[in-house]
Amino acid sequence: MQLIPAWIDNVQRVMPKGEVVPVPILCSVTFGAPLQLQPGEDKRAFLDRARAAVIALREVA
């Protein structure tokens, strides 16, 4: 199984907190390289690595 990290730029304006319907504003989605659980890697380490991958995409967007 793979996890594909994704950064959605401008999502806070497209889907404001508490709203049900998205606002028609442009946003972009940046996808990163697939991540897989490494042999012997525990859940916390994988989630930390996945979080770092998503945050790194913010610089690309």
C-alpha positions as a printed Julia matrix, in Angstrom:
61×3 Matrix{Float64}:
   0.0    0.0    0.0
   1.17   3.52  -0.79
   0.42   6.97   0.56
   0.53   9.86  -1.92
   1.29  13.15  -0.13
  -0.69  16.12  -1.44
  -0.66  19.85  -0.67
  -3.8   21.84  -1.47
  -2.91  25.51  -1.85
  -5.6   28.09  -1.03
  -7.94  25.49   0.5
  -8.79  27.76   3.46
 -10.43  30.23   1.05
 -12.11  27.59  -1.13
 -13.66  25.74   1.81
 -13.93  28.16   4.77
 -14.41  26.6    8.2
 -18.05  25.79   8.88
 -19.15  26.07   5.25
 -20.92  23.23   3.46
 -20.46  24.37  -0.13
 -17.05  25.32  -1.6
 -16.53  28.92  -2.71
 -15.71  29.2   -6.44
 -12.08  30.31  -6.05
  -9.07  28.76  -7.75
  -6.81  26.43  -5.82
  -4.03  24.07  -6.81
  -3.06  20.59  -5.71
   0.56  19.43  -5.69
   1.24  15.7   -5.4
   4.47  14.23  -4.08
   6.24  10.94  -4.58
   4.48   7.85  -3.18
   5.54   6.77   0.31
   5.57   3.23   1.62
   6.03   1.83   5.08
   9.66   0.74   5.35
  10.54  -2.66   6.85
  10.69  -2.28  10.62
   9.33   1.29  10.56
   6.76   1.96  13.26
   3.54   3.91  12.77
   4.8    7.12  14.44
   7.95   7.25  12.29
   5.92   6.71   9.11
   3.42   9.43  10.03
   6.25  11.85  10.85
   7.84  11.11   7.48
   4.49  11.54   5.7
   3.86  14.87   7.46
   7.3   16.12   6.45
   6.61  15.11   2.83
   3.36  17.1    2.79
   4.98  20.15   4.37
   7.83  19.99   1.81
   5.22  20.26  -0.97
   4.16  23.67   0.4
   7.51  25.04  -0.84
   6.83  23.65  -4.34
   3.3   25.05  -4.66
